[in-house]
């Protein structure tokens, strides 16, 4: 059994997130706030008909059609939509575990920044690639109206950033494994969303490397319940990439 220890032991580090003890472990405003919004939106959507849900998804989608029409707000609203009720019931609890670990180890500010970097960065890069492909006639115009919503880009960026939580000897394995699984997802799925997942996990890994190189985060050893959160986050990541 591998015992996870602080990756930064023995090395100088910058300011980090103070380890939470007692009831302070349960104070996770970013996690609870975002989770509550997702649950609220999922509840409202469950009361709508299938056709009404489809209309909502297309209206708030970050597809190329909406972005080219100046609907910039979809870059943020799309992260509040997950899918049908069954999907939400599975994804939201797993995502809350992922967010909780990220907030415990990174703090709310870094959690939000990394999530948005993955969500916005992957969305805009994918949209740019689609615009080039459509303009060149490589893909049909209909793809510009495809549904593109969800939390997967932001979630994968956080999983990539968890590189900083790994013991130093395990960091290459963590990075290579997630890149390999993301590439496999592209090979199996052949969709622009799969490409977005590859981009977002890469963004997260870059963020993790930056935190390591700059010494801006002092990471305490993973405790038992944090290891359980990491395992749950890994399950979500694998499901997103190849599910």
VMD Tcl script that draws the C-alpha trace (Angstrom):
set ca {
  {0.00 0.00 0.00}
  {1.32 3.43 -0.93}
  {1.35 5.97 1.91}
  {0.80 9.47 0.58}
  {3.11 12.03 2.21}
  {3.62 15.70 1.73}
  {5.31 16.22 -1.65}
  {7.09 19.30 -0.45}
  {8.81 17.87 2.62}
  {12.41 18.95 2.81}
  {11.94 21.73 0.26}
  {11.27 25.41 0.82}
  {7.71 26.36 0.07}
  {5.72 29.55 -0.07}
  {2.50 30.40 1.70}
  {-0.13 27.72 1.53}
  {-3.48 26.71 2.93}
  {-3.42 26.07 6.66}
  {-4.52 22.51 7.50}
  {-8.11 22.46 8.69}
  {-8.91 20.85 12.01}
  {-12.13 20.03 13.82}
  {-15.25 21.69 12.48}
  {-13.17 23.95 10.21}
  {-12.89 21.00 7.86}
  {-16.59 21.37 7.13}
  {-16.42 25.07 6.19}
  {-16.15 24.94 2.40}
  {-18.13 27.89 1.02}
  {-17.09 27.53 -2.63}
  {-17.93 23.81 -2.66}
  {-21.27 24.21 -0.91}
  {-22.26 27.29 -2.89}
  {-21.56 25.75 -6.29}
  {-23.05 22.41 -5.25}
  {-26.25 24.13 -4.09}
  {-26.56 25.98 -7.41}
  {-26.12 22.72 -9.35}
  {-28.75 20.97 -7.23}
  {-31.17 23.90 -7.62}
  {-30.77 24.02 -11.39}
  {-31.06 20.24 -11.67}
  {-34.26 20.36 -9.62}
  {-35.79 23.03 -11.84}
  {-34.84 21.14 -15.00}
  {-36.36 17.90 -13.69}
  {-39.74 19.65 -13.58}
  {-39.56 20.52 -17.29}
  {-40.53 18.37 -20.22}
  {-37.85 16.77 -22.36}
  {-38.38 19.26 -25.17}
  {-38.19 22.19 -22.74}
  {-34.97 20.80 -21.26}
  {-33.47 20.49 -24.74}
  {-34.36 24.11 -25.44}
  {-32.69 25.24 -22.20}
  {-29.54 23.26 -22.93}
  {-29.23 24.71 -26.42}
  {-29.92 28.25 -25.20}
  {-27.21 28.09 -22.51}
  {-24.76 26.00 -24.52}
  {-21.29 27.30 -25.31}
  {-21.61 26.06 -28.87}
  {-20.08 28.06 -31.69}
  {-23.45 29.42 -32.83}
  {-24.13 31.07 -29.46}
  {-20.60 32.38 -29.02}
  {-20.48 33.94 -32.49}
  {-23.77 35.69 -31.74}
  {-22.19 37.31 -28.70}
  {-23.82 35.17 -26.02}
  {-20.74 35.39 -23.79}
  {-22.80 34.66 -20.69}
  {-23.07 31.05 -21.80}
  {-19.40 30.63 -20.86}
  {-20.53 30.75 -17.24}
  {-24.15 29.56 -17.33}
  {-23.16 26.36 -19.15}
  {-21.25 25.29 -16.02}
  {-24.55 25.12 -14.12}
  {-26.07 22.50 -16.42}
  {-25.09 18.86 -16.19}
  {-27.63 16.70 -17.99}
  {-30.71 14.67 -17.26}
  {-31.86 13.84 -13.74}
  {-30.12 10.45 -13.63}
  {-26.82 11.97 -14.72}
  {-27.11 14.76 -12.15}
  {-27.76 12.29 -9.34}
  {-24.46 10.56 -10.13}
  {-22.27 13.49 -11.11}
  {-23.15 16.08 -8.45}
  {-22.14 13.98 -5.39}
  {-18.88 12.96 -7.07}
  {-18.17 16.55 -8.09}
  {-18.81 17.82 -4.56}
  {-16.19 15.37 -3.28}
  {-13.73 16.63 -5.90}
  {-14.45 20.27 -5.05}
  {-14.17 19.59 -1.32}
  {-10.69 18.11 -1.72}
  {-9.61 21.00 -3.95}
  {-10.91 23.60 -1.49}
  {-9.31 21.85 1.47}
  {-5.89 21.68 -0.17}
  {-5.89 24.72 -2.49}
  {-8.27 27.14 -0.79}
  {-11.42 28.64 -2.32}
  {-9.58 31.20 -4.42}
  {-7.27 28.74 -6.16}
  {-10.14 26.26 -6.58}
  {-12.19 28.85 -8.45}
  {-9.28 30.06 -10.57}
  {-8.19 26.58 -11.66}
  {-11.78 25.50 -12.36}
  {-12.44 28.59 -14.47}
  {-9.09 28.26 -16.27}
  {-10.04 24.73 -17.33}
  {-13.68 25.54 -18.12}
  {-13.10 28.79 -20.02}
  {-9.75 27.85 -21.52}
  {-10.89 24.53 -22.96}
  {-14.21 25.98 -24.14}
  {-12.59 28.87 -26.02}
  {-9.83 26.72 -27.53}
  {-12.35 24.12 -28.70}
  {-14.58 26.87 -30.14}
  {-11.60 28.35 -31.99}
  {-10.73 24.96 -33.45}
  {-14.32 24.38 -34.52}
  {-14.49 27.81 -36.15}
  {-11.39 27.00 -38.20}
  {-12.72 23.55 -39.09}
  {-16.15 24.87 -40.12}
  {-14.63 27.73 -42.12}
  {-12.39 25.27 -43.97}
  {-15.29 22.92 -44.63}
  {-13.73 20.06 -42.65}
  {-16.81 19.56 -40.49}
  {-20.51 20.20 -41.19}
  {-22.08 23.53 -40.23}
  {-24.57 21.72 -38.01}
  {-21.86 21.13 -35.42}
  {-21.99 24.83 -34.53}
  {-25.37 24.22 -32.85}
  {-24.30 21.17 -30.86}
  {-25.09 20.99 -27.14}
  {-22.04 21.86 -25.07}
  {-22.75 22.28 -21.36}
  {-21.48 20.80 -18.12}
  {-18.80 20.79 -15.48}
  {-16.38 18.36 -17.07}
  {-13.76 20.86 -18.30}
  {-13.44 22.55 -14.92}
  {-13.46 19.23 -13.08}
  {-10.70 17.79 -15.26}
  {-8.56 20.88 -14.70}
  {-8.79 20.36 -10.94}
  {-7.90 16.69 -11.30}
  {-4.85 17.65 -13.34}
  {-3.87 20.20 -10.70}
  {-3.97 17.48 -8.03}
  {-0.51 16.68 -9.38}
  {0.77 18.95 -6.61}
  {-0.79 16.68 -3.98}
  {1.17 13.67 -5.13}
  {4.45 12.55 -3.57}
  {7.25 13.66 -5.88}
  {7.99 10.15 -7.14}
  {4.35 9.67 -8.19}
  {3.89 12.96 -10.05}
  {5.08 11.70 -13.47}
  {2.74 8.70 -13.14}
  {-0.21 10.96 -12.28}
  {0.45 13.26 -15.24}
  {1.14 10.54 -17.80}
  {-1.86 8.46 -16.71}
  {-4.37 11.28 -17.08}
  {-2.96 12.43 -20.41}
  {-3.06 8.84 -21.68}
  {-6.67 8.32 -20.55}
  {-7.69 11.65 -22.11}
  {-6.02 10.71 -25.40}
  {-7.81 7.34 -25.28}
  {-11.07 9.22 -24.79}
  {-10.37 11.26 -27.93}
  {-9.50 8.11 -29.87}
  {-12.70 6.35 -28.78}
  {-15.12 9.27 -28.82}
  {-13.97 11.34 -31.79}
  {-15.85 14.41 -30.52}
  {-14.83 17.98 -29.82}
  {-15.85 17.42 -26.20}
  {-13.23 14.69 -25.88}
  {-10.66 17.11 -27.22}
  {-11.85 19.66 -24.66}
  {-11.25 17.13 -21.89}
  {-7.69 16.60 -23.09}
  {-7.11 20.36 -23.17}
  {-8.61 20.94 -19.73}
  {-6.63 18.21 -17.98}
  {-3.50 19.64 -19.61}
  {-4.40 23.09 -18.26}
  {-4.77 21.56 -14.81}
  {-1.43 19.79 -15.02}
  {0.24 23.03 -16.06}
  {-1.37 24.75 -13.07}
  {-0.08 21.99 -10.79}
  {3.44 22.26 -12.22}
  {3.31 26.04 -11.76}
  {2.33 25.65 -8.10}
  {5.19 23.20 -7.59}
  {7.82 25.28 -9.41}
  {6.87 28.59 -7.76}
  {6.43 27.11 -4.30}
  {3.18 29.04 -3.88}
  {1.39 26.20 -2.13}
  {2.46 24.34 0.99}
  {0.71 20.97 0.92}
  {0.14 18.97 4.09}
  {0.01 15.14 3.92}
  {-3.26 13.67 2.71}
  {-5.34 12.39 5.60}
  {-7.51 9.30 5.34}
  {-10.72 11.10 4.48}
  {-8.84 13.21 1.90}
  {-7.53 10.05 0.27}
  {-11.15 8.87 0.06}
  {-12.07 12.17 -1.62}
  {-9.17 11.74 -4.05}
  {-10.34 8.23 -4.96}
  {-13.85 9.59 -5.60}
  {-12.46 12.42 -7.71}
  {-10.45 9.89 -9.71}
  {-13.62 7.90 -10.36}
  {-15.36 11.03 -11.65}
  {-12.41 11.89 -13.86}
  {-12.26 8.43 -15.38}
  {-16.01 8.49 -16.00}
  {-15.79 11.86 -17.71}
  {-12.94 10.82 -19.99}
  {-14.07 7.37 -21.09}
  {-17.64 7.04 -19.77}
}
mol new
graphics top color blue
foreach p $ca { graphics top sphere $p radius 0.5 }
foreach p [lrange $ca 0 end-1] q [lrange $ca 1 end] { graphics top cylinder $p $q radius 0.2 }
display resetview
